[in-house]
């Protein structure tokens, strides 16, 4: 389960609209309770999409950005609890590419941005070798 503030979803929507028609991406930072499998989002951190050739339908995060954001999260007593990205003119469902790079114990927010306007979003989690829609509590 993901607990997230409405303002963070608004920030992702704003970033997606500003970045349209390209995929934008970033990290979800917060706390993880491994016993209850609850991830509480406290902050988002946008990074540059490194995939320039297919930025309209793919995103790639530089490993240096992972390290930078991990250090930042540690300095704020938080963890990377997930990744977010947009799907320009496509549904808020994970692609096969999303599945290939997914890790367990993370939330994956996908925001659908159609014709420059953020529409739907969902959070997903990796269960076994497939994505399942994640329960979300807006706090």
N, C-alpha and C positions, 0 to 999 in steps of 0.2 A: 504494500500500500504506500502511496505517496501522499504526503500532506504538503500543500503548497499555498502560498499567499496569492490572492487574486492579482495583486500588483505585479508579481513575477510573470504571470501569464500575459498580462498586458504588455510588459516589457518585451517578451518574446514576439508577441503580435506586432508591436511597433517596429522591432528589428526586422521582422519578416517583410513587412510592408515597405520599409525603407530599402531593403536589399533586393526586392523583387525586380526582375524575374529570375534571380539567382537564389540558390539555397544558402541560407545563413546557418551558422552552427555555434554551439557553445556548451558550457558546462553548467550543471546544476550542483550547487554547493549546499551542504547542510550536515545533518547528523543521521546516522543509521543505527537503529535498534535491531541488531541481528536476531535476537530472540523472538521478537514479534514481527520481524520483517517489515518494519515501518521506516520509511525514509522521509525525513522532514526537510523540505527545501527552505533555505534561508536567503539565498542569493543566487543570481545567475551571472555568468561571466562569458561574454561573447568573444570568440576568437575568429580569425580570418579563415575563410574556406580556401584551402590550398589547391583544390582541384579547379584550375582555371580553364581547362579544355571542356569540361562537362559541368560547369557550375550551375547550369539550369536544372540538372537532375542528379547530381552527385555532390557529396561533400567529403572533405578529407581534412583531418586535423594534424597539424605538424607535431611530431613527438616533443619538440622543444616547448610547444604550448602546453602539452600535458604536464611537463615538469614545472613550468612557470606557474600554472594554475594550482598544481598540487602544493607547491611551496606557499603560494598565497593562501590557500585553504588552511594549511597547517598553521600559518601565522595568525589566523583568525579562529583557531580551534574548531575547524570544520573539516569535512571530507568531500571529495568528489562523489556525489551520490547518483549522478546521471549525466546524460547528454541530451541536448535538444537540437532540433534542426527543422527546417521548413521544407515543404513539398510545394513548389510553385505549380499551380494549375493541376495538381494531383491530390488524391485523397490523403487523409491523415493515417494511412496504414503503412506499416513497414514494408520495405522492398526486400528482395533477395540480397541486395548489397548491404542493406542495414543489418540483416540477419548474419551475414558473414563476419561482421566486425563486432557483433554484440557480445557483452560480457555479463556473467551472472551478477546478482546483487546490485543492479543498477536500474534506474528508471530511464526510459527513453520517451521524451515528449516529441511528438511530431505535430507541427502546425501546418494546416493546409492554407495556402495563400492563393486565392483565385482572382485573376485580373487585378492584382495589386492590393487586394483587401483580405486581411486575415479572416478566416471563416471558422472552421472546426479544428479542434485539437483533441488528441488523446495521449495518454501515457501507456507505455507498453513495458513489459518485463520479460526477460528470457526465462522460460521454464523448459528445462531439458534442452532440446534443440529447436524450439520454436518460440515465437512471441505469443504472449497472451495479453489481452487488454488488462491494464492495471487499475485497481480501485483507486480513486482519487478523492481526497477530502480537501476542499477549498477552505483554508483557515484565514 
